[in-house]
């Protein structure tokens, strides 16, 4: 058993207060680390608060790709739909993978998906961190008493 994929965070949960979300993120991250290398992907930092994720999706049609965001996890799903009744070509060699996948990405606080598009076989997901005013640091005035 790999210790990185089965790390028990229970003792830390018992000794902390208010860090539930941090431990949930760590649990998801350890669970996601078991995933395969298919499909290949890139994560690009374009600026201080902007990112892109590129996922290789060559051969997938528009109705076979899905992107969802839930609980700080961005999930890209590709399900290739093959009709068993239609006759296809006879392959002499099949080196291009045609399999379904689920690829999760853990997002940081205030990271939002701005757009997603496919070009030249790459699914490009644009992300941006938008910290709301209420979460930004505030300067507190100090009053000196005489």
Buried (B, 14 or more C-beta within 10 A) or exposed (E): EEEEEEEEBEEEBEEEEEBEEEBBBBEBBBBBEEEEEEBEBEEEEEEEEBBBBBBBBEEBEEEBBEBEBEEBBBBBBBEBEEEEEEEEEEEEEEEEEEEEBEBBBBBEEEBEBEEBEBEEEBBBBBBBBEEEEEEEEEEEEEEEEE
